[in-house]
Amino acid sequence: MDQKRYEISMSTPIGKKRGYLTVNTENGVVTGELEVMNHSEPFHGVIDGDGNCLISGSIVTLMRTVKYTAAGTIRESAVELRVTAANHTFEVTGEATA
């Protein structure tokens, strides 16, 4: 199992939110945690050998818990995801931490 941690920025309708993405990959399966807005929630999905992935999970906001799906790339040094949640689409980008 390969585990990486990324420092991320999430562009939301109410501004940029910073946090972390912890990713575990094994045999085409990706799992981990998205830590943003003082909450850490698990996610799961699939990933190919080039880092292309499709994941789903939940984000906890001040008002509610929102389910999301995300598609993009998770590579050794960086992550780029397009997240769709509650009729909104936004970007998550980040770089691997040391």
C-alpha positions as CSV (number, residue, x, y, z in Angstrom):
1,M,0.0,0.0,0.0
2,D,1.3,3.4,-0.9
3,Q,0.3,6.4,1.3
4,K,0.8,10.1,0.5
5,R,-0.4,13.3,2.2
6,Y,-1.1,16.5,0.3
7,E,-1.6,20.1,1.4
8,I,-4.6,21.2,-0.5
9,S,-6.7,24.3,-1.4
10,M,-10.4,23.9,-2.1
11,S,-12.0,26.7,-4.2
12,T,-15.6,26.9,-2.9
13,P,-18.5,29.3,-3.5
14,I,-17.6,31.0,-0.2
15,G,-13.9,31.2,-0.8
16,K,-10.7,29.1,-0.6
17,K,-10.5,26.5,2.1
18,R,-7.2,24.9,3.0
19,G,-6.7,21.4,4.3
20,Y,-5.1,18.0,3.8
21,L,-5.8,15.0,1.6
22,T,-4.4,11.7,2.8
23,V,-4.4,9.0,0.1
24,N,-3.8,5.2,0.2
25,T,-3.6,3.3,-3.0
26,E,-3.5,-0.4,-3.6
27,N,-4.4,-2.5,-6.6
28,G,-6.5,0.1,-8.3
29,V,-8.4,1.1,-5.1
30,V,-8.0,4.5,-3.5
31,T,-9.1,5.4,0.0
32,G,-8.2,8.1,2.5
33,E,-9.4,11.2,4.3
34,L,-10.2,14.7,3.2
35,E,-9.5,17.2,6.0
36,V,-11.1,20.6,5.4
37,M,-13.1,23.1,7.5
38,N,-12.0,21.5,10.8
39,H,-13.4,18.1,9.8
40,S,-11.8,14.9,8.5
41,E,-14.0,12.6,6.5
42,P,-13.1,9.3,4.7
43,F,-13.4,8.8,0.9
44,H,-13.0,5.8,-1.4
45,G,-12.8,5.2,-5.1
46,V,-10.8,3.8,-8.0
47,I,-7.5,4.9,-9.5
48,D,-5.5,3.8,-12.6
49,G,-1.8,3.5,-13.1
50,D,-1.5,7.0,-14.5
51,G,-3.2,8.5,-11.3
52,N,-6.6,9.2,-12.9
53,C,-9.2,8.6,-10.3
54,L,-12.9,8.8,-9.4
55,I,-13.7,9.1,-5.7
56,S,-16.7,9.8,-3.4
57,G,-17.2,10.9,0.2
58,S,-18.7,13.6,2.3
59,I,-17.7,17.1,3.4
60,V,-18.9,18.5,6.7
61,T,-19.7,22.3,6.5
62,L,-20.9,24.6,9.2
63,M,-24.5,24.0,8.1
64,R,-24.7,20.4,6.9
65,T,-22.9,17.3,5.6
66,V,-22.7,17.2,1.8
67,K,-22.0,14.1,-0.3
68,Y,-19.6,14.6,-3.2
69,T,-18.0,12.8,-6.2
70,A,-14.6,13.9,-7.6
71,A,-12.7,13.1,-10.7
72,G,-9.1,14.1,-11.6
73,T,-5.5,13.0,-11.0
74,I,-3.6,12.0,-7.9
75,R,0.1,11.7,-8.7
76,E,3.3,11.4,-6.6
77,S,3.8,15.1,-6.2
78,A,0.4,16.8,-6.8
79,V,-3.3,16.3,-6.8
80,E,-6.0,18.0,-9.0
81,L,-9.6,17.1,-8.5
82,R,-12.9,18.5,-9.9
83,V,-15.4,18.0,-7.1
84,T,-19.2,18.0,-7.6
85,A,-21.4,18.5,-4.4
86,A,-24.9,19.8,-3.9
87,N,-25.2,21.3,-7.5
88,H,-21.8,23.0,-7.2
89,T,-18.6,22.1,-8.9
90,F,-15.2,23.3,-7.6
91,E,-11.5,22.6,-7.8
92,V,-9.2,20.9,-5.3
93,T,-5.5,21.3,-5.9
94,G,-2.5,20.5,-3.8
95,E,1.1,19.4,-3.5
96,A,2.6,16.5,-1.6
97,T,4.0,17.2,1.8
98,A,7.5,16.2,2.8
